[in-house]
Amino acid sequence: MFASILLYYYVMKAIFLFSLVRIQVKFETMKDHWLFLGALFTAGIALLSCVFIMMPQDIPDWRAWQIWLAKFFGLSLLYFKLLSKFDEGVIFWTVLLLGILLVWF
């Protein structure tokens, strides 16, 4: 049962990430708003992880979750900053594909 919940969690996380990436790539005005996109992605993942991972536990470890969320915020800021800096070419596609690792973090 818990494995199917984790599957839903990872699928929603991937869809949310790639929808934000599409917004950043498609709309020229969003390229400069990498800080907003990173914070929005972290807030969405905080909600998803709280609902799907933390709440089903009997005794959730909130401190470890907060530390993980801070690390995740740093990684998502770095990811969206790199996407905004490299808007096309091989480096862009490499960074874009490295977003798959951000989904599994």
C-alpha positions as CSV (number, residue, x, y, z in Angstrom):
1,M,0.0,0.0,0.0
2,F,2.8,2.5,0.9
3,A,4.6,1.7,-2.3
4,S,1.6,2.8,-4.4
5,I,1.3,6.0,-2.4
6,L,5.0,6.7,-3.1
7,L,4.4,6.1,-6.8
8,Y,1.6,8.8,-6.8
9,Y,3.9,11.1,-4.9
10,Y,6.8,10.8,-7.4
11,V,4.5,11.1,-10.4
12,M,2.9,14.3,-9.1
13,K,6.3,15.6,-8.2
14,A,7.6,15.0,-11.7
15,I,4.5,16.5,-13.3
16,F,4.8,19.6,-11.1
17,L,8.5,20.0,-11.9
18,F,8.2,19.7,-15.6
19,S,5.1,22.0,-15.7
20,L,7.2,24.7,-13.9
21,V,10.1,24.0,-16.3
22,R,7.7,24.4,-19.3
23,I,6.5,27.7,-17.9
24,Q,10.0,29.0,-17.5
25,V,11.0,27.9,-21.0
26,K,7.9,28.9,-22.8
27,F,7.3,32.4,-21.4
28,E,10.2,34.8,-21.8
29,T,9.2,36.9,-18.8
30,M,9.5,33.9,-16.4
31,K,13.2,33.4,-17.2
32,D,14.2,36.0,-14.6
33,H,11.9,34.6,-11.9
34,W,14.0,31.6,-11.0
35,L,13.7,32.4,-7.3
36,F,9.9,32.4,-7.4
37,L,9.8,29.2,-9.4
38,G,12.2,27.5,-6.9
39,A,10.2,28.7,-3.9
40,L,6.9,27.6,-5.6
41,F,8.3,24.2,-6.4
42,T,9.6,23.7,-2.8
43,A,6.2,24.8,-1.4
44,G,4.4,22.3,-3.6
45,I,6.8,19.5,-2.7
46,A,6.5,20.4,1.0
47,L,2.7,20.0,0.7
48,L,3.0,16.8,-1.2
49,S,5.6,15.2,1.1
50,C,3.7,16.3,4.2
51,V,0.5,14.6,2.9
52,F,1.9,11.5,1.3
53,I,5.0,10.8,3.5
54,M,4.8,12.5,6.9
55,M,1.2,12.2,7.8
56,P,0.8,8.4,7.3
57,Q,3.7,7.8,9.8
58,D,2.8,7.1,13.5
59,I,5.5,9.4,14.9
60,P,6.8,11.7,12.1
61,D,10.3,13.2,12.4
62,W,9.6,16.8,11.7
63,R,13.1,18.0,12.3
64,A,14.6,15.7,9.7
65,W,11.8,16.7,7.3
66,Q,12.6,20.4,7.7
67,I,16.3,19.7,7.1
68,W,15.5,17.8,4.0
69,L,13.2,20.6,2.8
70,A,16.0,23.2,3.3
71,K,18.3,21.1,1.2
72,F,15.6,20.6,-1.4
73,F,15.0,24.4,-1.5
74,G,18.7,24.9,-2.3
75,L,18.7,22.3,-5.0
76,S,15.6,23.7,-6.6
77,L,16.9,27.2,-6.6
78,L,20.1,26.0,-8.2
79,Y,18.2,24.0,-10.8
80,F,15.9,26.9,-11.9
81,K,18.9,29.4,-11.8
82,L,20.9,27.1,-14.2
83,L,17.8,26.7,-16.5
84,S,17.4,30.4,-16.7
85,K,21.1,31.0,-17.4
86,F,21.5,28.4,-20.1
87,D,18.4,28.9,-22.3
88,E,19.4,26.6,-25.2
89,G,22.1,24.2,-26.3
90,V,23.7,21.1,-24.9
91,I,24.1,22.5,-21.4
92,F,20.4,23.4,-21.2
93,W,19.4,19.9,-22.2
94,T,21.8,18.4,-19.7
95,V,20.4,20.5,-16.9
96,L,16.9,19.7,-18.0
97,L,17.5,16.0,-17.9
98,L,19.2,16.3,-14.5
99,G,15.9,17.5,-13.2
100,I,14.9,13.8,-13.1
101,L,17.4,13.5,-10.3
102,L,15.6,16.3,-8.5
103,V,12.4,14.4,-8.7
104,W,14.0,11.4,-6.9
105,F,15.8,13.4,-4.2
